[in-house]
Amino acid sequence: MSRPHLLYVSFSFPPSSASSVYRCTAVANSFVAAGWDVTVLTVDEHIWAEVSGADHRLLDAVDPRINVVHVSDGGSEEPNRRDLRRYSRLRIEAPYLWKELFRRRSRKGFPEDFHALWFAPASKALHRIHRQQPVDLVMASASPYVSYKIARELPGVPYVLDYRDAWSFSTFTGAEIFAADSERGKLEHEYLKDAMQTWFVNDPIHDEYARRYPDASDKMRVVPNGFDPQPGHRRPEVRATQEPRVGYLGTLQYTAVPLSEFLAGWDLAFGNQNAPMAHAVFRGKLSPTGLVPSEVLEIFNSGMHRGVAYEGPISKRDVATFYQSVDALLLILPPGKFVTGGKTTEYMATGRPIVSVHATDSAASTLLRDYPLWFEAKDLTPEGIAAALQACAKELAAPDPQRWAAAWEFGQQFERSATLRPAIAELRSAVEVRAAQPPLNSDRSRP
């Protein structure tokens, strides 16, 4: 098998600015680099500017050898569209009723709100791609989880499921969304048993799935997130400062993260006019859609919190420049032991000090434990957060060059391609072994 053909099902792909596109782009690029032909099946690229934001410079990060096939969203993003000219009379006069009726209609073919509607156009395109160039392996990245149903549409073609999150439980709270013996649980169980492999981003999510579905655990792998070097990525200059500039980059999800706790800790550490001056600069989106109430924006730029400012979204291609403009980084994450945070490895790769403001049992804490410049809030009280911030400021006032050098070296091991290469090599071997075997009639059902 000279160049096996991967069909990668990824609802979000550049120019989408969703945080998931970084993993999806890296996976597709890594398969190409490993000698595969890659076709990406994704949603119409023009939709992102309307529903959650587009970053057209991200297209530069996609390997030009990848064939990207865009198809209609099937109406799945209709609830997020903000063009009033599209609204029906019912949607205008009774928006909650309209949304509930739309939700019920979308779930008729698959138990997922709204995004189940993507199945029809995506499935049609998948079969067309397979006719044009036979597919050797399908990989589906979720959410949405209808991508997993799409991955099963080619009888006899193996598939891999990439869990960027968890389907059956909340990664923030650990609360069960559906039981393993429920209708959806049985569906997920079937998908996992039939898969060639299932990828998870961290050990806690992997371990919980292995507990829930033990007879599929031998196919489960941990393929963690990593950082993707961007233009300008380089070792930081070690310089002392008495007025630290601390940066946050990413989708803040202000409703889920301990933002008020951070602000209370910041005010305790630096809010007093007699305290040293410090700056907390936030870049990125304040919610997945970028839409936030005015009172949230006022938190940052009204002067309510001394030195705190929000400076808007930033292109992925400019992140290295941003990191060079700050002295240290803020890692503010939602609660939950299953949360790693997409930025954790990227932060470590900068070689700069990191202040953690999240639960101490977070998967991110496990990842950061040996990072030489980690300053963890021991709890989410104002005192606990202020102590971490002040310890970081003390390091910045008199930096230890050896400690910074060790932090840089430690962070470079998390380059994403290093974790993807062995995982892709294992799949290549499995696909080649399968191709050498006599074909079997597939009895795979398609619920």
C-alpha positions in Angstrom: 0.0 0.0 0.0 1.9 3.0 -1.3 -0.3 5.9 -0.2 -3.4 4.9 1.8 -6.3 7.3 1.6 -7.7 8.8 4.8 -11.1 10.5 4.9 -11.1 12.8 7.8 -14.6 14.0 9.0 -14.3 17.3 10.8 -17.2 19.6 11.1 -14.9 22.5 12.2 -11.9 23.1 10.0 -10.1 26.3 8.9 -11.2 29.0 8.4 -13.3 28.2 11.5 -11.9 29.9 14.6 -13.3 27.2 17.0 -10.6 25.9 19.3 -11.0 22.4 18.0 -9.6 23.3 14.6 -6.1 23.3 15.8 -6.1 19.6 16.7 -8.1 18.8 13.5 -5.6 20.7 11.3 -2.6 19.1 13.0 -4.1 15.6 12.6 -4.8 16.1 8.9 -1.3 17.6 8.3 0.4 14.8 10.2 -1.3 12.1 8.1 -0.1 13.8 4.9 3.4 14.1 6.3 3.3 10.4 7.1 2.7 9.5 3.5 -1.1 9.3 3.3 -3.5 10.9 0.8 -5.9 13.0 2.9 -9.4 14.2 2.2 -11.1 16.4 4.8 -14.9 16.4 4.8 -16.1 19.6 6.5 -18.8 22.1 6.5 -19.3 25.1 4.1 -16.4 27.5 4.9 -18.6 30.6 4.5 -20.8 29.8 7.5 -18.2 30.5 10.1 -18.2 34.3 9.7 -21.9 34.3 10.6 -22.1 31.9 13.4 -18.8 31.8 15.5 -16.1 33.7 13.7 -13.6 33.0 10.9 -9.8 33.2 10.9 -8.8 33.0 7.2 -5.1 33.2 8.0 -5.5 29.7 9.5 -5.9 28.4 5.9 -2.1 29.0 5.6 -1.6 26.2 8.2 -3.3 23.6 6.1 -1.0 21.4 4.1 -1.8 22.2 0.4 -1.7 18.5 -0.4 -4.9 18.0 1.6 -8.1 17.8 -0.4 -10.7 19.8 1.5 -14.4 19.0 0.6 -16.9 21.5 1.9 -20.6 20.6 2.1 -23.7 22.2 3.4 -24.4 22.1 7.1 -27.8 20.7 6.3 -29.4 23.5 8.4 -27.7 22.4 11.6 -26.3 25.9 12.3 -29.6 27.7 11.7 -30.2 28.4 15.4 -26.9 30.2 15.5 -27.4 32.3 12.4 -28.0 36.0 13.1 -29.2 37.2 9.7 -32.8 38.4 10.5 -33.7 38.1 6.8 -33.6 34.4 7.3 -36.1 34.4 10.2 -39.6 33.0 9.7 -42.6 34.7 11.3 -42.8 31.9 13.9 -39.1 32.4 14.9 -39.6 36.1 15.3 -42.8 35.9 17.3 -42.2 32.7 19.3 -38.4 32.0 19.2 -38.4 29.4 22.0 -41.2 27.4 20.4 -39.4 27.7 17.0 -36.2 26.4 18.5 -37.9 23.5 20.3 -39.7 22.4 17.2 -36.5 22.7 15.2 -34.6 20.7 17.8 -37.2 17.9 17.7 -37.1 17.7 13.9 -33.3 17.6 13.9 -33.2 14.6 16.3 -35.3 12.3 14.1 -32.3 10.5 12.5 -29.7 10.8 15.3 -29.9 11.7 19.0 -28.1 15.1 18.9 -29.6 18.5 18.8 -29.4 20.4 15.5 -26.1 19.0 14.2 -27.8 15.7 13.3 -29.0 17.5 10.2 -25.4 17.4 8.9 -25.6 13.7 8.3 -27.5 13.8 5.0 -25.2 16.2 3.0 -22.1 14.8 4.6 -23.0 11.2 4.0 -23.8 11.9 0.3 -20.4 13.6 -0.1 -18.6 10.7 1.7 -19.9 8.1 -0.7 -19.0 10.4 -3.7 -15.4 10.7 -2.3 -15.1 7.0 -1.9 -16.2 6.4 -5.5 -13.7 8.8 -6.8 -10.8 7.4 -4.7 -11.4 4.4 -2.5 -11.0 5.2 1.2 -8.8 3.0 3.3 -9.6 4.6 6.7 -12.1 7.1 8.0 -11.4 9.2 11.1 -14.1 11.3 12.7 -13.5 14.1 15.1 -16.3 15.1 17.5 -18.2 17.0 18.5 -20.7 17.1 16.8 -21.1 13.3 17.5 -23.1 12.8 14.3 -19.6 12.7 12.7 -19.3 9.2 14.2 -22.4 8.0 12.4 -21.0 9.5 9.2 -17.7 7.6 9.8 -19.6 4.3 9.7 -21.2 4.9 6.3 -18.7 2.9 4.3 -19.2 -0.9 4.8 -15.9 -2.7 5.2 -13.9 0.5 5.7 -12.4 0.8 9.2 -12.9 4.0 11.2 -11.3 5.8 14.1 -13.1 8.0 16.6 -11.3 11.1 18.0 -12.9 12.3 21.2 -11.9 15.9 21.8 -14.3 15.9 24.7 -16.7 13.3 26.2 -20.1 12.4 24.8 -21.7 10.6 27.7 -20.6 12.9 30.6 -19.6 16.5 31.3 -15.9 17.1 31.3 -16.5 20.1 33.5 -18.5 18.5 36.3 -18.2 14.8 35.6 -22.0 14.6 35.7 -23.4 11.8 33.5 -25.3 12.9 30.4 -26.5 9.5 29.6 -26.0 6.0 31.1 -24.1 3.2 29.4 -27.2 1.1 29.3 -29.5 3.9 27.9 -30.4 4.1 24.2 -27.6 6.6 23.5 -25.2 4.6 25.7 -25.9 1.4 23.7 -25.3 3.4 20.5 -22.0 4.8 21.7 -21.0 1.3 22.9 -21.6 -0.1 19.4 -19.6 2.7 17.8 -16.7 2.0 20.2 -16.8 -1.8 19.7 -16.8 -1.5 15.9 -14.0 1.1 15.7 -10.5 0.2 14.8 -9.3 2.7 17.5 -10.7 5.4 19.7 -8.5 8.4 20.6 -8.8 10.5 23.8 -7.0 13.7 24.7 -6.1 12.8 28.2 -5.9 9.9 30.7 -8.9 10.9 32.9 -11.3 10.8 29.9 -9.8 7.6 28.6 -10.0 5.9 32.0 -13.7 6.8 32.5 -14.6 5.5 29.0 -12.6 2.3 29.7 -14.6 1.9 32.9 -17.9 2.5 31.1 -17.2 0.3 28.2 -14.6 -2.3 29.3 -15.0 -4.6 26.3 -13.9 -1.8 24.0 -11.0 -0.6 26.1 -8.3 -2.5 24.2 -9.0 -0.2 21.2 -8.7 3.0 23.3 -5.6 5.2 23.0 -4.5 8.5 24.6 -3.3 10.9 21.9 -2.9 14.1 23.8 -3.1 17.7 22.5 0.1 19.5 21.9 1.4 22.8 20.5 1.8 23.7 16.9 4.8 25.9 16.3 3.7 29.2 14.8 5.8 31.8 12.9 8.1 33.4 15.4 8.2 30.6 18.0 11.5 31.0 19.9 13.1 30.8 23.3 12.1 33.8 25.4 14.5 36.5 26.5 15.1 36.4 30.2 14.7 39.9 31.5 13.7 41.3 34.9 10.6 43.5 35.3 9.0 45.3 38.2 5.8 45.9 36.2 4.7 42.4 34.9 2.5 42.0 31.9 0.5 38.7 32.3 -1.4 37.4 29.3 -4.4 35.1 28.7 -5.0 33.7 25.2 -7.9 31.5 24.2 -11.7 31.2 24.4 -12.4 32.3 27.9 -16.0 30.8 28.3 -16.7 33.4 31.0 -19.8 31.4 32.2 -17.7 28.3 33.0 -14.3 29.5 34.2 -13.6 31.0 37.7 -13.4 34.5 36.3 -14.8 36.3 39.3 -12.4 34.4 41.6 -9.5 35.4 39.4 -10.5 39.0 39.5 -10.8 39.0 43.3 -7.4 37.4 43.6 -5.9 39.9 41.1 -7.4 42.9 43.0 -6.0 41.5 46.2 -2.5 41.2 44.7 -2.3 44.3 42.5 -5.5 46.3 42.9 -4.4 48.6 45.6 -2.8 51.9 44.4 0.1 51.2 46.7 0.7 47.8 45.2 3.2 47.3 42.3 1.6 47.9 38.9 0.8 44.9 36.9 -1.2 44.2 33.7 -3.5 41.3 32.8 -4.1 41.3 29.1 -6.9 39.0 27.7 -6.9 38.1 24.0 -9.2 35.7 22.2 -13.0 35.2 22.4 -15.0 35.6 25.6 -17.4 32.8 24.6 -17.4 30.2 21.8 -19.5 32.5 19.6 -17.8 35.7 20.6 -21.1 37.2 21.8 -21.1 38.4 25.4 -23.3 40.8 27.5 -22.1 44.3 27.7 -21.5 43.9 31.5 -18.9 41.3 30.8 -16.9 43.6 28.5 -17.3 46.3 31.1 -15.5 44.1 33.6 -12.3 44.4 31.5 -12.2 47.9 30.2 -14.1 50.1 32.6 -11.2 50.4 35.1 -13.1 48.3 37.7 -10.0 46.1 38.0 -6.7 47.9 38.0 -4.5 46.8 35.1 -7.0 44.3 33.6 -7.9 44.8 29.9 -9.5 42.8 27.0 -7.9 43.5 23.6 -10.0 41.3 21.3 -9.5 38.1 19.2 -6.2 37.2 17.6 -5.3 35.1 14.6 -3.6 31.7 15.4 -0.8 32.8 13.2 0.0 35.7 15.5 0.1 33.8 18.8 3.9 33.7 19.0 4.0 37.5 18.6 1.5 37.8 21.5 3.5 35.5 23.7 6.6 37.6 23.1 4.7 40.7 24.2 3.9 39.3 27.7 6.1 38.2 30.6 3.9 35.4 32.0 0.7 33.6 31.1 -2.6 33.0 32.9 -4.2 29.6 32.6 -7.9 30.0 33.7 -9.8 26.8 33.1 -13.3 25.4 33.9 -13.5 23.0 36.9 -13.2 19.3 36.5 -10.6 16.6 36.6 -11.2 15.8 32.9 -10.2 19.3 31.7 -6.7 19.6 30.2 -7.2 22.9 28.3 -6.2 23.2 24.7 -3.7 26.0 25.6 -1.8 24.1 28.4 0.9 22.6 26.2 1.1 25.7 24.0 1.7 27.8 27.2 4.5 25.4 28.3 6.1 25.6 24.9 6.6 29.4 25.4 9.1 28.7 28.3 7.4 31.5 30.2 5.9 31.5 33.8 2.4 30.1 34.0 -0.1 31.0 36.7 -2.8 28.4 37.1 -6.3 29.4 38.2 -8.3 26.2 38.2 -9.2 23.3 40.3 -6.2 21.4 41.6 -7.5 18.1 40.5 -7.7 19.2 36.9 -5.9 17.1 34.3 -4.0 20.3 33.5 -2.4 20.1 36.9 -1.0 16.7 36.1 0.5 18.0 32.9 2.0 21.0 34.6 3.4 19.3 37.7 7.0 19.2 36.5 7.0 22.5 34.6 9.8 24.6 36.2 7.9 27.9 36.0 4.5 26.8 37.2 2.7 28.9 39.9 -0.4 27.2 41.0 -3.2 28.7 43.0 -3.6 26.2 45.8 -7.3 27.0 46.0 -9.7 29.5 44.3 -9.9 31.9 47.2 -8.7 35.5 46.6 -5.8 34.7 49.0 -4.8 31.5 47.1 -4.9 33.2 43.7 -3.1 36.3 44.9 -0.3 34.2 46.4 0.2 32.5 43.0 0.2 35.8 41.2 2.7 37.4 43.7 5.0 34.4 43.5 5.1 34.8 39.7 5.8 38.5 40.0 8.6 37.7 42.4 10.2 35.4 39.8 9.8 38.1 37.1 11.4 40.7 39.3 14.5 38.5 39.7 14.4 35.7 37.0 16.6 32.6 37.4 18.1 31.9 33.9 18.6 28.3 34.6 15.0 27.8 35.6 13.9 29.5 32.5 16.1 27.4 30.3 14.7 24.3 31.9 11.2 25.5 31.3 11.9 26.0 27.6 13.4 22.6 27.2 10.5 21.0 29.1 7.9 22.6 26.9 9.4 21.6 23.6 8.6 17.9 24.2 4.9 18.7 23.7 5.1 19.5 20.0 2.0 17.9 18.6 3.6 16.1 15.7 5.8 14.1 18.2 2.6 12.6 19.8 0.9 12.0 16.5 3.7 10.3 14.6 3.6 7.0 16.6 -0.2 7.0 16.7 -0.4 7.4 12.9 2.3 4.7 12.4 0.3 2.3 14.5 -2.8 3.0 12.3 -0.8 2.6 9.1 0.3 -0.9 10.2 -3.2 -1.9 11.2 -4.7 -0.7 7.9 -2.0 -2.6 5.9 -2.6 -5.8 7.9 -6.3 -5.4 7.2 -5.8 -4.8 3.5 -3.8 -8.0 3.2 -6.7 -10.1 4.6 -9.5 -11.5 2.5 -12.5 -9.1 2.4 -15.4 -9.9 4.7 -19.0 -9.0 4.3 -19.8 -6.2 6.7 -22.9 -6.5 8.8 -22.4 -3.1 10.3 -25.8 -1.5 11.0 -26.1 2.3 10.7 -28.1 3.7 13.6 
